[in-house]
Amino acid sequence: MYFDSHAHLDDQRFDADREEILAALPAQGVGLIMNIGCDLKSSLQSVALAHQYPFVYAAVGSHPDDAAQLDEARLTLYRQLCADERVKAIGEIGLDYHYEDPTRDVQLPAFRKQLELARELGLPVIVHEREAHADGMELVRQFPEVTGVFHCYSGSLEQAKELVKRGWYIGFTGVITFKNARKAVEVAEWLPLDRILIETDCPYMAPEPHRGRRNDSRLVPLVAAKLAEIKGLSLEEMGEITTENARRLFRI
């Protein structure tokens, strides 16, 4: 069985065939999904999906792109959503300096406030960190009680080693299958088996040979297959290991 630990199946790109995709997943070996919020709307939609499908769970939070909208009222709403038994994490939250819109002085306090919420509620976090390695790690160090996963990992091997030492997990998307994914492969080669998660980040990051197309959770076995190759394991073993890891992290 496979656990897609990071999906956005609420995205409008699935409006035409969402029910068809979700209904087909268990028969294809994809037994669990964590659907991730990026703002209030997608957080609410993720919770709704989790109530509609018993194999779907939800995370709620504001992505760096939504950082300017994170005020005390929004935090209160997220806190209330986290009382739902189908909500298992705060996310996706973090920092994205690629476009820096909103600016980092807006992103940083939003990330901090959501780490504080996770600490308050005792929940794991799902971190989006792009070209913000130093600031991301500095905030992680300030919240030693909070752990979770750095999804679609793009950091260095040294950063991965520190995260694992602090109890974090590393998530890999279809990027691990790309020919230029040398850094991700290096991290995967070193990473302990009990710290690996697989994800699609759908509708983004489709693995080879589907790169450039809309991604969905049916393709998560391709991520597992590449990691199994790197680690010298069978596909079945990698599916079982990463499912158990995600269950442990999200307490499912």
Secondary structure, DSSP 8 states (H G I E B T S, - for coil): -EEEEEE-TTSGGGTTTHHHHHHHTGGGTEEEEEEE-SSHHHHHHHHHHHHH-TTEEEEE---GGGGGG--HHHHHHHHHHTTSTTEEEEEEEEEETTT-SS-HHHHHHHHHHHHHHHHHHT--EEEEEES-HHHHHHHHHH-TT--EEE-S--S-HHHHHHHHHTT-EEEE-GGGGSTT-HHHHHHHHHS-GGGEEE---BTS---TTSTTS---GGGHHHHHHHHHHHHT--HHHHHHHHHHHHHHHHT-
